[in-house]
Amino acid sequence: MINDSVYNCIIRTVPSLAAVALLLCTACTPDASPESSEKSRQLLVYCSEGSPDSFNPQLVTSGTSYDATANIIYNQLVTYKPGTTEIIPSLAKSWSISDDGLRYTLNLRQDVPFHSNQLFTPSRPLNADDVLFSFNRQRLSNHPYHGISGGRYPYFTAQSLDQLIKDIRKKGKYQVEFILTRPESPFLSILATPFASILSAEYAAQLNKMKHPEWIDSKPIGTGPFRFDRYEPDAYIRYERFDNYFVQSQRVKNLVFAITPDAAMRFARFSAGECDVMSYPLPVHLRVAQKNDLDIVQTPGLNVAYWAFNTEKPPFHDAKVRQALTMAIDREAILQTVYDRQASLATNPIPPSSWAYNKNINKVTFSKRQALELLKEAGYGNGFTIDIWAMPIQRAYNPNARKMAEMIQQDLADINVEARIITYEWGTFLSRVAQGLHHSVLLGWNADNADPNNFFSPLLSCTSAISGNNYSKWCNREFDELILKARTSSEQTVRKRYYDEAQEVFKQQAPWLTIAHANNSVLVQHNVHGLIISPIGNISFEGVTISESTSSELTDTEGEAK
């Protein structure tokens, strides 16, 4: 572990210059006070993979932003029991659902304080006004804050919540009622999603008076276990323990996200002891960690990696072309090279662990001969030229999109399709893909909640094609009707039947090539205890403690892994 003095030296150094940072920090003067050893146990450094798009999870859908906000700064009305997909109380201590499934009444805790900062000191704990503010900002176009920071709420829109939620009523100071236009089986799971984080209405009002309402999204105030301190883009985020957190739990005093996009550099920093926890290790790093008896926290992931075709751009408007390209790619080779066999081939857009998974769907056939035949039938026997957009960061579901794009590029050349690989900085990449500027894109999805609808609606619905994460821009009315019927049914057997049919339509239309389902993994030093990764990929630093022991250096060298 490093103490606060060394930390202050490190964070002033560009993350990509980790070796220089270590040299600089040898010149830093550590705190010589009797409390220095205690301080060293109170700082946790997390080497993260990228900068957040926003500090308000309502505005984004990227896992990078969710990791930096949802379980650190904010809370939702309900949450998941650690390490499971079981819904438990959070800001709402209890709830009830009407017999017709149209009314959800939630009873709020009465002792939940908000954070403070240099701009704001709360005068009251959380109440119903904060819940109304947080949802109505996204729901109502005439809300004073709706247009702030761009006025785009991709998850809220993709789930059609503007159509689903008829009204939200304050039934008392600590009670709210959601009135729906139709039954929605996943509704509680939706309320546990990061976009449903509760912000302070009082803080919003104060910023509005200051004529800086946009600060609510960059200088965040929440109720979570850690208070936002400061942020240096592409370098670090620093948080401080919120001592008045409504859940009594052990937590380190200072939490630092050391932003390190390059996976090899993250592993080098972790190996040198600069990081206590490392995000998104590559398969080669996991192999080295296993050989060196390093601690790996891992859970099967509710995720999928995919190659999406922009169906609004020729020739991807033709299903035969899409089917041909899915058959031309050697996914087994990708599984070996990109994932080191530490993932499974994906057949459906949802993982096999989901209760809605259709086991009867046939796997994609790898056959370049059949791919060429389909292209000839579609009138593209002489081939064409496309772009493959490869995301610039590592995620559990895709540890190396660039390498994957190169392998796809090689396979496509064998069927007379020329591919150009394109990438941008993460925020720019997402913005341009959302605008539909791509021909095709390598992306993925880590579920925000455990309901299967969390894959279908945000990623493949007609609504999400207009404003959301449906990057294939695919809108199929039959598919849409099936997933809507599944959402409105309260019987799981009935829902599964609809989802089975929806997966058949997806397979026939092939808006994506499904590639892989991967485990969620992080590396932790031996002296870090209590870190939990949920099945939906969220990391919780709540309850994490650090003992006095220090990490040992690696005894085995494995090329690029070091």
DODRENMAR-984755 format. One line per 3 residues: number of its first residue (from 1); their letters; for each residue x negated, y, z of C-alpha. Coordinates in nm, 3 decimals. Layout:
NUM> a> X:Y:Z  ...;
This chain:
1> min> 0.000:0.000:0.000  -0.101:0.360:-0.055  -0.033:0.639:0.189;
4> dsv> 0.141:0.969:0.115  -0.184:1.154:0.053  -0.291:0.909:-0.213;
7> ync> 0.064:0.917:-0.353  0.045:1.292:-0.395  -0.270:1.244:-0.598;
10> iir> -0.126:0.972:-0.815  0.195:1.152:-0.905  0.003:1.450:-1.036;
13> tvp> -0.165:1.218:-1.286  -0.013:1.111:-1.617  0.108:0.750:-1.569;
16> sla> -0.064:0.625:-1.886  -0.398:0.727:-1.732  -0.375:0.484:-1.443;
19> ava> -0.747:0.415:-1.436  -0.821:0.787:-1.416  -0.561:0.818:-1.142;
22> lll> -0.743:0.562:-0.932  -1.070:0.749:-0.973  -0.909:1.079:-0.884;
25> cta> -0.745:0.933:-0.579  -1.071:0.810:-0.435  -1.145:1.178:-0.384;
28> ctp> -0.818:1.242:-0.204  -0.847:1.279:0.170  -0.610:1.039:0.346;
31> das> -0.413:1.148:0.647  -0.634:1.070:0.943  -0.361:1.114:1.201;
34> pes> -0.243:0.823:1.420  0.073:0.814:1.210  -0.107:0.739:0.882;
37> sek> -0.067:0.359:0.911  0.304:0.406:0.979  0.334:0.632:0.674;
40> srq> 0.167:0.370:0.459  0.450:0.129:0.548  0.714:0.388:0.471;
43> llv> 0.630:0.452:0.105  0.748:0.217:-0.170  0.627:0.271:-0.527;
46> ycs> 0.834:0.117:-0.806  0.673:0.110:-1.150  0.972:0.173:-1.376;
49> egs> 0.987:0.138:-1.753  1.120:0.475:-1.862  1.261:0.816:-1.783;
52> pds> 1.634:0.843:-1.709  1.857:1.011:-1.967  2.047:1.182:-1.686;
55> fnp> 2.087:1.181:-1.309  2.461:1.142:-1.351  2.560:0.785:-1.449;
58> qlv> 2.892:0.914:-1.584  2.711:1.060:-1.884  2.506:0.761:-1.997;
61> tsg> 2.505:0.384:-2.035  2.133:0.302:-2.025  2.007:0.067:-1.756;
64> tsy> 1.708:0.294:-1.701  1.939:0.574:-1.589  2.159:0.342:-1.384;
67> dat> 1.856:0.206:-1.197  1.749:0.559:-1.107  2.091:0.674:-0.985;
70> ani> 2.374:0.432:-0.917  2.246:0.234:-0.619  2.008:0.499:-0.492;
73> iyn> 2.174:0.840:-0.504  2.539:0.739:-0.540  2.800:0.492:-0.426;
76> qlv> 3.117:0.368:-0.590  3.455:0.300:-0.432  3.385:-0.073:-0.435;
79> tyk> 3.064:-0.264:-0.493  2.920:-0.614:-0.515  2.807:-0.831:-0.230;
82> pgt> 2.425:-0.835:-0.262  2.308:-1.098:-0.507  2.661:-1.194:-0.615;
85> tei> 2.951:-1.076:-0.832  3.195:-1.069:-0.539  3.375:-0.734:-0.499;
88> ips> 3.346:-0.586:-0.149  3.435:-0.246:0.005  3.204:0.052:-0.030;
91> lak> 3.337:0.410:-0.012  3.685:0.257:-0.004  3.724:0.044:0.306;
94> sws> 4.036:-0.133:0.177  4.281:-0.137:-0.114  4.613:-0.275:-0.226;
97> isd> 4.759:-0.354:-0.570  5.128:-0.325:-0.658  5.312:-0.638:-0.771;
100> dgl> 5.337:-0.508:-1.127  4.960:-0.438:-1.137  5.011:-0.069:-1.219;
103> ryt> 4.917:0.097:-0.889  4.589:0.066:-0.701  4.587:0.238:-0.360;
106> lnl> 4.244:0.283:-0.202  4.180:0.385:0.157  3.856:0.581:0.195;
109> rqd> 3.611:0.571:0.480  3.638:0.882:0.695  3.275:0.917:0.800;
112> vpf> 3.075:0.930:0.476  2.838:1.231:0.460  2.694:1.377:0.141;
115> hsn> 2.329:1.463:0.087  2.204:1.820:0.100  1.939:2.009:-0.096;
118> qlf> 1.803:2.364:-0.124  2.121:2.471:-0.302  2.382:2.295:-0.094;
121> tps> 2.469:2.193:0.258  2.798:2.002:0.277  3.063:2.128:0.519;
124> rpl> 3.263:1.805:0.524  3.235:1.431:0.461  3.363:1.261:0.148;
127> nad> 3.740:1.272:0.095  4.003:1.218:-0.175  3.913:1.545:-0.351;
130> dvl> 3.574:1.401:-0.442  3.732:1.093:-0.597  3.973:1.304:-0.801;
133> fsf> 3.691:1.532:-0.916  3.467:1.242:-1.019  3.731:1.070:-1.233;
136> nrq> 3.925:1.371:-1.361  3.606:1.530:-1.492  3.581:1.234:-1.730;
139> rls> 3.955:1.189:-1.786  4.091:1.537:-1.849  3.969:1.748:-2.141;
142> nhp> 4.088:2.069:-1.966  3.893:1.995:-1.647  3.641:2.275:-1.569;
145> yhg> 3.354:2.027:-1.569  3.464:1.808:-1.861  3.251:1.986:-2.121;
148> isg> 2.945:2.031:-1.899  2.625:1.854:-2.014  2.777:1.767:-2.349;
151> gry> 3.116:1.641:-2.233  3.049:1.285:-2.348  3.147:0.999:-2.116;
154> pyf> 3.059:0.688:-2.318  3.152:0.420:-2.068  3.479:0.583:-1.966;
157> taq> 3.572:0.620:-2.334  3.458:0.273:-2.438  3.681:0.117:-2.173;
160> sld> 3.975:0.330:-2.299  4.020:0.458:-1.946  4.159:0.786:-2.075;
163> qli> 4.450:0.579:-2.207  4.462:0.330:-1.920  4.470:0.577:-1.627;
166> kdi> 4.802:0.759:-1.632  4.735:0.958:-1.317  4.522:0.973:-1.002;
169> rkk> 4.702:1.101:-0.696  4.584:1.219:-0.359  4.811:1.038:-0.112;
172> gky> 4.634:1.177:0.191  4.300:1.323:0.287  4.146:0.977:0.273;
175> qve> 4.375:0.789:0.035  4.397:0.790:-0.344  4.623:0.609:-0.586;
178> fil> 4.534:0.512:-0.943  4.843:0.476:-1.163  4.784:0.273:-1.479;
181> trp> 4.977:0.265:-1.805  4.949:-0.114:-1.816  4.808:-0.395:-1.604;
184> esp> 4.429:-0.423:-1.623  4.279:-0.737:-1.471  3.919:-0.607:-1.458;
187> fls> 4.013:-0.275:-1.295  3.842:-0.335:-0.959  3.531:-0.454:-1.141;
190> ila> 3.544:-0.135:-1.348  3.551:0.071:-1.026  3.227:-0.101:-0.919;
193> tpf> 3.048:0.015:-1.236  2.783:0.292:-1.214  2.991:0.538:-1.421;
196> asi> 3.245:0.530:-1.134  2.997:0.686:-0.890  3.151:0.951:-0.665;
199> lsa> 3.012:1.305:-0.682  3.079:1.597:-0.448  3.364:1.829:-0.547;
202> eya> 3.239:2.084:-0.295  2.894:2.088:-0.455  3.053:2.127:-0.799;
205> aql> 3.253:2.428:-0.680  2.943:2.593:-0.537  2.740:2.539:-0.856;
208> nkm> 3.027:2.680:-1.058  3.020:2.997:-0.850  2.645:3.016:-0.907;
211> khp> 2.713:2.987:-1.282  2.500:2.675:-1.306  2.751:2.389:-1.321;
214> ewi> 2.507:2.180:-1.527  2.282:2.141:-1.222  2.524:1.882:-1.085;
217> dsk> 2.377:1.641:-1.341  2.010:1.727:-1.291  1.996:1.815:-0.919;
220> pig> 2.216:1.532:-0.794  2.405:1.510:-0.465  2.555:1.179:-0.361;
223> tgp> 2.628:0.960:-0.061  2.372:0.685:-0.132  2.085:0.541:0.072;
226> frf> 1.826:0.779:-0.077  1.832:1.153:-0.141  1.689:1.290:-0.465;
229> dry> 1.374:1.497:-0.402  1.205:1.583:-0.729  1.147:1.463:-1.084;
232> epd> 0.862:1.510:-1.330  0.977:1.380:-1.673  0.775:1.081:-1.797;
235> ayi> 0.574:1.083:-1.474  0.768:1.015:-1.154  1.087:1.047:-0.951;
238> rye> 1.067:1.088:-0.575  1.346:1.006:-0.331  1.369:1.039:0.047;
241> rfd> 1.558:0.816:0.285  1.900:0.956:0.374  1.908:0.907:0.749;
244> nyf> 2.283:0.975:0.771  2.373:0.703:0.522  2.707:0.550:0.621;
247> vqs> 2.569:0.195:0.601  2.320:0.117:0.874  2.032:-0.056:0.697;
250> qrv> 1.657:-0.065:0.709  1.498:0.144:0.437  1.157:0.283:0.357;
253> knl> 1.121:0.656:0.416  0.998:0.746:0.067  1.083:0.577:-0.262;
256> vfa> 0.889:0.667:-0.577  0.962:0.566:-0.936  0.624:0.576:-1.115;
259> itp> 0.741:0.600:-1.476  0.518:0.374:-1.686  0.669:0.282:-2.024;
262> daa> 0.383:0.057:-2.135  0.432:-0.292:-1.988  0.058:-0.375:-1.988;
265> mrf> -0.011:-0.053:-1.796  0.266:-0.134:-1.547  0.109:-0.472:-1.485;
268> arf> -0.236:-0.317:-1.447  -0.100:-0.071:-1.191  0.078:-0.350:-1.007;
271> sag> -0.238:-0.566:-1.007  -0.440:-0.273:-0.871  -0.192:-0.223:-0.588;
274> ecd> -0.063:0.112:-0.717  0.289:-0.033:-0.739  0.477:-0.237:-0.482;
277> vms> 0.738:-0.345:-0.736  0.706:-0.376:-1.114  1.003:-0.361:-1.349;
280> ypl> 1.053:-0.574:-1.660  0.737:-0.784:-1.668  0.660:-0.941:-2.003;
283> pvh> 0.666:-1.322:-2.029  0.285:-1.326:-2.027  0.290:-1.129:-1.700;
286> lrv> 0.526:-1.382:-1.543  0.291:-1.661:-1.649  -0.008:-1.486:-1.490;
289> aqk> 0.197:-1.412:-1.178  0.291:-1.778:-1.144  -0.072:-1.885:-1.175;
292> ndl> -0.180:-1.634:-0.911  0.101:-1.706:-0.666  0.243:-1.355:-0.699;
295> div> 0.599:-1.300:-0.585  0.864:-1.300:-0.858  1.222:-1.200:-0.782;
298> qtp> 1.439:-1.348:-1.052  1.805:-1.417:-1.126  1.991:-1.544:-1.434;
301> gln> 2.102:-1.241:-1.630  2.449:-1.145:-1.748  2.299:-1.001:-2.064;
304> vay> 2.254:-1.037:-2.437  1.999:-0.919:-2.693  2.132:-0.857:-3.041;
307> waf> 2.060:-0.719:-3.386  2.358:-0.499:-3.483  2.448:-0.410:-3.841;
310> nte> 2.600:-0.066:-3.905  2.914:-0.177:-4.088  2.982:0.179:-4.204;
313> kpp> 2.676:0.167:-4.429  2.650:-0.049:-4.743  2.573:-0.331:-4.780;
316> fhd> 2.669:-0.407:-4.418  3.034:-0.332:-4.492  3.039:-0.679:-4.653;
319> akv> 3.075:-0.969:-4.405  2.895:-1.204:-4.645  2.587:-0.985:-4.634;
322> rqa> 2.596:-0.978:-4.255  2.637:-1.356:-4.241  2.348:-1.401:-4.483;
325> ltm> 2.112:-1.193:-4.273  2.202:-1.382:-3.956  2.108:-1.707:-4.133;
328> aid> 1.774:-1.570:-4.257  1.620:-1.510:-3.914  1.417:-1.775:-3.731;
331> rea> 1.542:-1.714:-3.378  1.351:-2.013:-3.240  1.028:-1.844:-3.343;
334> ilq> 1.146:-1.523:-3.174  1.228:-1.717:-2.859  0.875:-1.860:-2.858;
337> tvy> 0.681:-1.546:-2.948  0.879:-1.265:-2.783  1.025:-1.447:-2.482;
340> drq> 0.764:-1.719:-2.424  1.061:-1.959:-2.400  1.181:-1.781:-2.086;
343> asl> 1.523:-1.712:-2.238  1.796:-1.906:-2.416  1.931:-1.860:-2.768;
346> atn> 2.254:-1.660:-2.777  2.552:-1.790:-2.973  2.824:-1.559:-2.841;
349> pip> 2.820:-1.195:-2.731  2.871:-1.313:-2.370  2.635:-1.544:-2.178;
352> pss> 2.716:-1.911:-2.106  2.752:-1.836:-1.733  3.070:-1.635:-1.804;
355> way> 3.399:-1.817:-1.744  3.521:-1.678:-2.079  3.241:-1.838:-2.283;
358> nkn> 3.361:-2.035:-2.587  3.158:-2.357:-2.596  3.307:-2.462:-2.928;
361> ink> 3.145:-2.187:-3.133  2.876:-2.330:-3.361  2.524:-2.192:-3.342;
364> vtf> 2.397:-1.978:-3.625  2.232:-2.197:-3.892  1.879:-2.093:-3.987;
367> skr> 1.861:-2.141:-4.363  1.697:-1.895:-4.600  1.833:-2.096:-4.895;
370> qal> 2.192:-2.050:-4.776  2.121:-1.684:-4.697  2.007:-1.626:-5.056;
373> ell> 2.318:-1.801:-5.191  2.545:-1.579:-4.981  2.365:-1.265:-5.097;
376> kea> 2.411:-1.372:-5.460  2.784:-1.431:-5.398  2.809:-1.082:-5.251;
379> gyg> 2.630:-0.932:-5.551  2.297:-0.865:-5.380  2.085:-1.140:-5.529;
382> ngf> 1.809:-0.894:-5.612  1.793:-0.775:-5.255  1.802:-0.427:-5.104;
385> tid> 1.620:-0.203:-4.857  1.723:-0.138:-4.494  1.593:0.014:-4.172;
388> iwa> 1.554:-0.179:-3.847  1.560:0.049:-3.545  1.365:-0.102:-3.254;
391> mpi> 1.415:0.032:-2.903  1.094:0.172:-2.751  1.128:0.031:-2.398;
394> qra> 1.120:-0.313:-2.241  1.434:-0.462:-2.095  1.501:-0.804:-1.947;
397> ynp> 1.704:-0.898:-2.252  1.434:-0.777:-2.495  1.077:-0.752:-2.366;
400> nar> 0.928:-0.646:-2.702  1.168:-0.504:-2.961  0.885:-0.392:-3.188;
403> kma> 0.745:-0.744:-3.216  1.094:-0.880:-3.272  1.151:-0.627:-3.552;
406> emi> 0.826:-0.729:-3.718  0.929:-1.096:-3.714  1.270:-1.011:-3.859;
409> qqd> 1.099:-0.797:-4.121  0.888:-1.095:-4.232  1.190:-1.327:-4.253;
412> lad> 1.389:-1.073:-4.455  1.108:-1.040:-4.709  1.168:-1.406:-4.800;
415> inv> 1.523:-1.322:-4.914  1.424:-1.010:-5.109  1.528:-0.767:-4.836;
418> ear> 1.274:-0.496:-4.760  1.290:-0.361:-4.404  1.133:-0.050:-4.255;
421> iit> 1.089:-0.037:-3.877  1.188:0.286:-3.700  1.163:0.392:-3.337;
424> yew> 1.178:0.709:-3.129  1.144:0.816:-2.767  1.420:0.645:-2.569;
427> gtf> 1.654:0.940:-2.525  1.619:1.046:-2.888  1.661:0.685:-3.000;
430> lsr> 1.991:0.644:-2.816  2.119:0.981:-2.936  2.045:0.905:-3.302;
433> vaq> 2.189:0.554:-3.283  2.505:0.693:-3.120  2.536:0.924:-3.422;
436> glh> 2.527:0.620:-3.651  2.207:0.721:-3.832  2.072:0.364:-3.832;
439> hsv> 2.118:0.080:-4.082  2.061:-0.182:-3.817  1.937:-0.174:-3.459;
442> llg> 1.778:-0.408:-3.206  1.941:-0.347:-2.870  2.103:-0.538:-2.589;
445> wna> 2.337:-0.516:-2.297  2.312:-0.595:-1.930  2.660:-0.624:-1.781;
448> dna> 2.769:-0.347:-1.546  3.023:-0.578:-1.386  3.099:-0.948:-1.391;
451> dpn> 3.419:-0.941:-1.594  3.377:-1.064:-1.955  3.559:-0.756:-2.079;
454> nff> 3.244:-0.564:-1.985  3.087:-0.709:-2.299  3.382:-0.706:-2.537;
457> spl> 3.528:-0.357:-2.490  3.214:-0.141:-2.452  3.023:-0.319:-2.729;
460> lsc> 3.275:-0.430:-2.990  3.608:-0.248:-2.957  3.744:0.002:-3.209;
463> tsa> 3.749:0.273:-2.943  3.383:0.214:-2.862  3.297:0.233:-3.232;
466> isg> 3.416:0.595:-3.231  3.256:0.706:-2.906  3.072:0.440:-2.713;
469> nny> 2.821:0.157:-2.740  2.964:-0.023:-3.043  2.654:0.045:-3.251;
472> skw> 2.771:-0.186:-3.528  3.060:0.061:-3.580  3.268:-0.252:-3.635;
475> cnr> 3.644:-0.212:-3.589  3.851:-0.526:-3.634  4.219:-0.494:-3.541;
478> efd> 4.265:-0.867:-3.478  3.970:-0.871:-3.240  4.096:-0.555:-3.068;
481> eli> 4.443:-0.700:-3.011  4.297:-1.019:-2.863  4.074:-0.844:-2.609;
484> lka> 4.358:-0.608:-2.515  4.587:-0.905:-2.445  4.313:-1.060:-2.236;
487> rts> 4.272:-0.742:-2.032  4.643:-0.709:-1.958  4.694:-1.069:-1.849;
490> seq> 4.654:-1.163:-1.483  4.608:-1.537:-1.551  4.249:-1.640:-1.612;
493> tvr> 4.348:-1.939:-1.828  4.550:-1.710:-2.053  4.269:-1.455:-2.066;
496> kry> 4.021:-1.725:-2.164  4.237:-1.837:-2.453  4.241:-1.485:-2.594;
499> yde> 3.868:-1.442:-2.541  3.802:-1.777:-2.713  3.989:-1.653:-3.019;
502> aqe> 3.807:-1.320:-3.008  3.471:-1.498:-3.013  3.583:-1.692:-3.321;
505> vfk> 3.665:-1.366:-3.500  3.328:-1.223:-3.394  3.151:-1.529:-3.533;
508> qqa> 3.331:-1.506:-3.868  3.273:-1.134:-3.910  2.912:-1.131:-3.778;
511> pwl> 2.874:-0.763:-3.681  2.563:-0.877:-3.490  2.307:-1.148:-3.489;
514> tia> 2.311:-1.264:-3.127  1.953:-1.337:-3.024  1.896:-1.428:-2.658;
517> han> 2.009:-1.432:-2.295  1.724:-1.372:-2.050  1.659:-1.380:-1.678;
520> nsv> 1.627:-1.055:-1.481  1.283:-1.042:-1.321  1.064:-0.808:-1.117;
523> lvq> 0.722:-0.858:-0.959  0.679:-0.765:-0.594  0.377:-0.749:-0.367;
526> hnv> 0.360:-1.009:-0.089  0.428:-0.750:0.181  0.757:-0.630:0.027;
529> hgl> 1.062:-0.795:0.181  1.435:-0.784:0.116  1.442:-0.684:-0.251;
532> iis> 1.749:-0.817:-0.430  1.842:-0.824:-0.797  2.210:-0.874:-0.867;
535> pig> 2.332:-1.101:-1.150  2.422:-0.782:-1.340  2.061:-0.666:-1.320;
538> nis> 2.083:-0.390:-1.061  1.792:-0.355:-0.820  1.875:-0.263:-0.463;
541> feg> 1.611:-0.090:-0.249  1.851:-0.075:0.041  1.720:-0.296:0.320;
544> vti> 1.372:-0.327:0.167  1.088:-0.323:0.419  0.709:-0.331:0.384;
547> ses> 0.476:-0.510:0.623  0.116:-0.415:0.695  -0.033:-0.684:0.473;
550> tss> -0.175:-0.577:0.138  -0.155:-0.743:-0.200  -0.438:-0.965:-0.314;
553> elt> -0.617:-0.908:-0.641  -0.560:-1.143:-0.933  -0.804:-1.431:-0.946;
556> dte> -0.719:-1.535:-1.300  -0.765:-1.327:-1.610  -0.546:-1.380:-1.912;
559> gea> -0.637:-1.143:-2.192  -0.380:-0.874:-2.255  -0.193:-0.957:-1.937;
562> k> -0.466:-0.791:-1.737;
